[in-house]
Structure formats: C-alpha cells, structure tokens
Amino acid sequence: MSNQTFILILSGIIGVLSGLAAVILKQSVHTIQHFLTEGFYKEYANFLYIIYPLIGITAAYLLSKFIFKDGGGHGIPDILFTISKKQSIISRVKTYSRVFTSAITVGFGGSVGLEAPMLVTGSAIGSNVGSLVHLNAKKRTLLIGCGAAAAISSIFGAPIGGVIFAIEVILMEISTASFIPLLIATVTGSLTSMVLIGKDSVFNFRLIQNFQASHMPYYLLLGIACGLVSLYFSQAVRKTESLMEALENQALRILYGGAILGIMVFFLPPIYGEGYDTLNTLIDGNSNQLLEKSPFFSLIENPYLIIIFLIFIILVKPIAAAVTLGAGGSGGIFAPSLYVGGILGFLFAYSSNLLDFTIPLPLAHFTLVAMCGVMAGTQHAPLSAIFLIAEITGGYELFIPLMFVSAISYVTKTAYQKDSIYMKQLKEKGRHLPESKDQELLELISITNVIERDLLPIHPDSKLKDLISLVKISKRNIFPVVDEHKALRGIVTLDDIRDIMFDREKQEVVLIRELMHSPPEILLATENMQKAMEKFELSGAWNLPVIEDGKYLGFVSKSRIFNAYRKRLIKQKQD
C-alpha cells in the first residue's frame, strides 16, 4: 500500500470517529438543556438560571482536574501551539475529555460553544491515530487538520466550510496532495452525523427571499459594524479573562464566575448556552419570543425594548463566554462570535425597518451575513466564514454580500488589531507562533545545535606573542577573549593585529586586553533563531558569539545557519 493510500484510509477513519464524537456531544448538550430548561421559565420565573451555570462550571472543572487530569485551555489556540511547537502531539485524554466537560458546561448554561471542544477532540483523534501508526510530525499535522475539518462538517453539516476552516485556521498551508484527505475526512464526518441523527443542522431554515443589489450600501455599513463589533468582542474576551486570571484561588474563580454568569443569564436568558435557538427564532421572524423567557419583560410588547435587549446581549455575550472559560468551564468562543454576529445583523435590519427607511431589509439575510462578518473579523478566517454560512443556507444566494461583508469586516478589524483573537491569546501567554514558512523552519533550528567551538580562546592578560602562536594553528580569523571564569571579555580578529603581528618588540609588550574590542552583537543560548537572524541583520556581522548564564559557549555563523536551514527544507520536502 502506498503512503498516499494509507493516509486516505486514515483520514476516513478519523472522519468517522470525529463525526461520532460530534453527534455524542451535540445530543448530550441538547438532552441536558431539555431536561433542565423545558417549560420551567414560565412557571418559576427562571430563577434556576442563577444556579445552573455554577453547577455546570464546578462539575466540569472537577471532572477535568481530578478525573481526566486535562489542563483545559482555549481549544484552537492550544492546537495551533501544539502544531508549531510540540511536533503535533496531542495528549490522548483530549480525544474524549472535552466531550464530557463541554457537554456539562454548555448544557448547564455556560455561555460558550461546542465547536472549539469538538475541534480539540477531532484534532486529538487525528494526532493520536497518526502517533499510533508512527507517522512523522508533518503527516500528524495533516491528520489533525482532517479531524478539525470533520468536526466542523459534522456540527454544521458544512463539509466545504470544514475543509476551508482547516486550511485557513489550523494548517495555514497545504498542498494539492494533502487536500484530498481533508475532503475524505469531511465527507465521512458529515455522513456519520447524517446517518446517526439525520440532516439536522445547527440552523434549520432555508432562504426564501432573493438577494437584491440595492441592499449593497446597507451591507457596506453592516461590514463596518461587524469589524467594530469583532474588535469589541476580542477586547472584551481578553480583558475579562485577565480579570478572572487575577483571582489566584480556583475556588473563588468558580464561585465568582458561576455567580456572575448566573445573574447574566437570569436577566438575559438568550445568552444561556450556545444560543443558536435564539438565532433561529430571530430568523423565523419571532423576535417577540425573546422577551418571553425574561421574568421582567415577558409581558411587554415594545419593538424599541427588543432593540435595547439585543444591544445588551451583544455587549454581554463575549463577557459571559470569557467568564465561563475563566471560571473553569470547557468550551470555545467560535459559537459566541457567530451568535453575536447574528444578533448584530438582525438588530441592524430590524432597526432599519422599524425606522421605516426607504428599502425594507430581509432579516434572515442580514442575520446570516453578519454572522459571517463577525466570524471573519474575530477569527481572521474570511473564507471559512463565507463557505460556512453559504452551506448553512443551503445555497449560494448570499454569496456576494457574504464576500463583501467579510472583506469589509476583516479590513476594519485588522486596521485596529493585526492579530486574530487566537493569536492574541497565545501572545499574551508568551507563546509566539511563526508568521511565515521561513520563520517556522528557522524556529526548528536551535542555536545550541549550530554553535561552532573550533575558535581558539585567549586570556585578556596574555601577550601578543601568545596570540601569534594561536594564529599559526587556527583555521579561523576570530579569537574570543575569555577570562578564567569563562566569561567573554571581547574578541580579537586577524585584521586587528595584521599591522603589528610581525613586530617582535610589540609581541612581548602588547597585551590582548589592549587589542580586544566588543563583538557587534551577542547571542543568548535561550534565544530563538528568528531573534538571532534579526541580530545578524542589524549588526551586519557574519559571526556572533553565544553566551549562556554569562559564560562563553562558542560562535554561530550565518553560513552554518543557512546550511542547517537548507537541510531542514530538504527534509520537509521529502516528508
């Protein structure tokens, strides 16, 4: 069997397993939510909303900490870091731990989504299948992408969106040969979901109205609004998580987080769980049903109150998601970003129609297009957003506004914030990922592995004649000046002594400390190769000394780095 055929078989297996995990997760959450919330809010004024999130977060944290011993994390950022820095090896426990912890978190009202936990599960399945059959890091990375693509395909019923998301967010770069396994994984994942639970998708509707070109000016305004809301979403999540992390006691995090989230859900019931039911309600034109779940506004039928209510949901949802995760719950911000986008789009069209502008706007169209816009802005994945929403709608009727709004939103967001929310989370934790293939290859090269130790050192109190003796046997023209403590005091080059090296009188009286000078830059053994190359470029040097804990180790040359880079590049192409 050829390697390519073997990978195709594995991708199909991963697709089935990821699809099965997605079905288990979706059905578990729906079962829990149905059991906890069905009909109770009308009779008991939804006071149980206050305690449900606390129970769910507590149970999820205890399960993760003491049963699965899974450190948690943010899902997608952790996957990106694992691919870049950990040879695409994901711990085996993640193949099932997030299914349980996120089902409990979201089922009990945690205001996060299931997509990120499902992505972690699918990616972990891909990584562990690759490790089981002893594949190298590059092929494990491809199988991680297969698991992620199958997860998206299974949850949304969007195989093309799953493939694009895996390429755009997880893998970053892919070849034509690697594209086929992704297709196999998404198809098998989607088929597994369809066989087990039918064609039930997150959004159960089809577009009826046709796209009109006269709406494009409004889509332009919507795109700008999506970009600004994406910026707010990212900032709100990051700042809220920072506040939660400031609480060093985990018990306090759970207590405060559960209480705050419970109060938020009590006053704004639509932020309970993922919230996709709310979007379906809005798209169906039943906006008044939003207020039925609130103990304070259920008897009020005022369209302006609906607008105020939706504005509060947009402002509170990202905070609620960050509180859920910061307190110890399991989930992701993929779904909250879609949710906020949907609310924004509905609010935009609803407000415009209420104010009786010249052109009535279709609520469903603007709801869906804004979901695409906010996803493109927060996750920096415009292509994924376009194809995901296009597939959800069952066609490509909205393809033009989807492309337009996602582009405007992305440009608006990146004008203020260059990095996606995932990259921001990694950078704030000191986890910098390479931004290009060059950086990725350079970071695979360790400074300590390219140190040249054949440069002959000399003591600063030695005389010129001692250096001449070294010149006779050395093959290099740089001589590090090192004291008795192995500290680098300076360097002497052959050019520094060329004019006096044959003067016998000076050979006896001139000390090395009088000839030495500081190197143009110093490399630290702990620095990455990208930083080292920046120092080479700024200094214009071809050789630089390496220091570790104040002690001299040797020199690194550009030629040695280029040779190591070339070997890495050849090996990667062979893999």
Summary of the structure (lengths in Angstrom):
residues: 575
radius of gyration: 29.4
end to end distance: 17.0
largest distance: 105.1
contacts: 2093
relative contact order: 0.10
helix: 67%
strand: 6%
